[in-house]
Amino acid sequence: MITANLRALPRVLIPATLALVGMTITASPAAQAAPTRGSYAVTLASPLSQPRREIIDGAMWRCEGDRCAAPADGARAVPVCSKVARRFGAVSRFVAPEGELTAEQLTRCNAN
């Protein structure tokens, strides 16, 4: 009886462990550095001293180290980048669902 329960244990633990690992990976801002469909990904010029979360225009931004991510809301990328730069510091890379900002767009982002 005990042997039968021990044999079934790995079948239960493996899927549960994989689910927990998956949730941890997707919840990490660093894992979201490359945007998924419908998200923004930001690399800051200087890393933050501690993780931060802030709401900007209704979107929850999660930042850790020099990486930030948030769901895209359809707004134009440069104004969103400017708001992120004002809250978290200079941005060295900004990727929206439409693509990555150019060097000129990043200059405008950080100037505002």
C-alpha positions as CSV (number, residue, x, y, z in Angstrom):
1,M,0.0,0.0,0.0
2,I,2.8,2.5,0.9
3,T,4.8,1.4,-2.1
4,A,1.9,2.1,-4.4
5,N,1.6,5.6,-3.0
6,L,5.3,6.3,-3.3
7,R,5.3,5.3,-7.0
8,A,2.4,7.7,-7.7
9,L,4.2,10.6,-5.9
10,P,6.5,11.6,-8.8
11,R,3.6,11.7,-11.2
12,V,2.0,14.3,-9.0
13,L,5.1,16.3,-8.0
14,I,6.6,16.7,-11.5
15,P,3.7,18.6,-13.0
16,A,3.3,20.7,-9.8
17,T,7.0,21.6,-9.8
18,L,6.9,22.5,-13.5
19,A,3.9,24.8,-12.9
20,L,5.6,26.6,-10.0
21,V,8.8,27.1,-12.0
22,G,6.8,28.4,-15.0
23,M,5.0,30.9,-12.7
24,T,8.3,32.1,-11.3
25,I,9.8,32.6,-14.7
26,T,6.9,34.5,-16.2
27,A,6.5,36.7,-13.1
28,S,10.1,37.9,-13.2
29,P,10.7,41.3,-14.9
30,A,14.0,40.0,-16.1
31,A,12.3,37.2,-17.9
32,Q,10.1,39.8,-19.6
33,A,13.0,41.8,-21.0
34,A,12.1,40.7,-24.5
35,P,8.5,41.7,-25.0
36,T,5.8,39.2,-25.6
37,R,2.9,40.1,-27.9
38,G,1.2,43.0,-26.3
39,S,3.9,44.1,-23.8
40,Y,6.6,46.8,-23.4
41,A,10.2,45.9,-22.4
42,V,12.6,48.4,-21.2
43,T,16.3,48.4,-20.3
44,L,17.3,51.2,-18.0
45,A,20.7,53.0,-18.3
46,S,21.3,52.4,-14.6
47,P,19.9,49.6,-12.5
48,L,17.6,50.3,-9.7
49,S,18.8,49.6,-6.2
50,Q,15.6,47.5,-5.4
51,P,12.7,46.2,-7.4
52,R,9.8,48.6,-7.9
53,R,6.3,48.6,-9.2
54,E,4.5,51.6,-10.4
55,I,1.3,52.3,-12.3
56,I,1.8,54.5,-15.3
57,D,-1.4,55.4,-17.3
58,G,-3.2,52.4,-15.8
59,A,-0.5,49.9,-16.7
60,M,1.5,48.2,-13.9
61,W,5.2,48.5,-14.5
62,R,7.5,46.0,-12.8
63,C,11.1,46.8,-12.6
64,E,14.0,44.8,-11.2
65,G,17.7,45.8,-11.8
66,D,17.9,47.4,-15.2
67,R,14.8,45.6,-16.6
68,C,11.2,46.8,-16.7
69,A,8.1,45.4,-18.3
70,A,4.4,46.2,-18.6
71,P,1.4,45.2,-20.7
72,A,1.1,47.4,-23.8
73,D,-2.0,49.6,-23.9
74,G,-1.8,50.7,-27.6
75,A,-0.3,54.2,-26.7
76,R,2.5,55.6,-28.9
77,A,5.9,54.2,-27.8
78,V,7.9,57.5,-27.4
79,P,5.4,59.1,-24.9
80,V,5.2,55.9,-22.9
81,C,9.0,55.7,-22.9
82,S,9.2,59.3,-21.6
83,K,6.9,58.6,-18.7
84,V,9.0,55.5,-17.8
85,A,12.2,57.5,-18.0
86,R,10.7,60.2,-15.7
87,R,9.7,57.5,-13.1
88,F,12.6,55.1,-13.2
89,G,15.5,56.9,-14.9
90,A,17.1,57.1,-18.3
91,V,16.1,54.4,-20.8
92,S,18.8,52.7,-23.0
93,R,16.4,50.4,-24.8
94,F,12.6,50.4,-25.3
95,V,10.8,47.7,-27.2
96,A,7.0,47.9,-27.9
97,P,4.9,45.4,-29.8
98,E,5.5,47.4,-32.9
99,G,9.3,47.2,-32.5
100,E,12.3,48.8,-30.9
101,L,12.8,52.5,-30.6
102,T,15.6,54.1,-32.7
103,A,18.5,56.0,-31.2
104,E,16.8,59.3,-32.2
105,Q,13.5,58.2,-30.5
106,L,15.4,57.2,-27.3
107,T,17.0,60.6,-27.2
108,R,13.5,62.2,-27.4
109,C,12.3,59.7,-24.8
110,N,15.0,60.7,-22.3
111,A,14.8,64.4,-23.0
112,N,11.2,64.8,-21.8
